[in-house]
Amino acid sequence: MGSWRRQKPKEPSGRPVPAVLPPSLRAWLGLIAALATVVVVVIGVLYAGHSRPGRVDAWLQSAVDGVGPPWRRVALAMDFLGEPAGSALLVVAAVGGCLLLRRPRAAVLSVAGAGMTVGAATLLKSLVGRTIHGDGNLSYPSGHTAFATALALTVALLATGRLGLGRTAGTLLVLAAALVAGAAMGGAQVALRAHYPTDALGGWCTALAVIPATAWLVDRTADRLVDRVADARRRKHR
């Protein structure tokens, strides 16, 4: 009697196709994505239509006011990596690294994940309508922070799969990568007064909400394509 379980898709060489979202992490990252979505919505509702910082924003901003030239240069460099030219360079580098490691799904996620995350952040900005500096610049959530976090999550998922990490170690690595990237880019945006701290938090959570879902869709779509190719080859050799 055949097994009721769905067979894992395989490459033409017969090797199993590595998932970009490791099965051991799906439940935890799904829960984290759900919580991140709630945070994005709650902050968006609280600051919808506002043009001034909240109490938490004002307190955190005071800690980075008057940042000196060395750190300002670092902040400007981080900011460049979130601009179109800088982000394009990062995505190309990520795609190239994924292809060198023979992880085409991760390469697709590098592009699709970053695009979906930035797209979601852009849409949320229009819906929330929060501005900064009183000149109509939409600020919530931070697209720069969302992009940096999304790319870090993609790299961390690739590393988790390559290293064969378990649920606990893999989840910790993914969250640590997201935290470091989000804090670095978010801190730079606050230091440059381009965003409020809650904007950066919203961007961070946007990436945490979008990337797991996008990774799951990449795996599901790729699995179907692999299955179709395998079925076509079996019919051809009958």
ZIFEN-V819400 format. One record per run of one state. SS is the DSSP state (A for helix, B for strand, O for the rest). FROM is the first residue (numbers start at 0). LEN is the number of residues. If there is no record, write none. Layout:
# ZIFEN-V819400
((SS;FROM;LEN) (SS;FROM;LEN))
This chain:
# ZIFEN-V819400
((O;0;9) (B;9;1) (O;10;5) (B;15;1) (O;16;6) (A;22;24) (O;46;8) (A;54;10) (O;64;4) (A;68;14) (O;82;1) (A;83;17) (O;100;3) (A;103;25) (O;128;2) (B;130;2) (O;132;4) (B;136;2) (O;138;4) (A;142;21) (O;163;3) (A;166;25) (O;191;5) (A;196;40) (O;236;2))
